[in-house]
């Protein structure tokens, strides 16, 4: 199951993503800009199968 991310704002106003574990504790907090760039670099399963065809 994919982890869910909740959005927050830093004291400087930067948008943040917080990843929590099943107990609600923070696992990772990163900026929206870095998280979004990582999402774009990583392809989905659907894209991988479409590329293989």
Helices and strands as residue ranges (DSSP letters): E 5-9, E 15-20, E 26-31, H 32-41, H 45-52
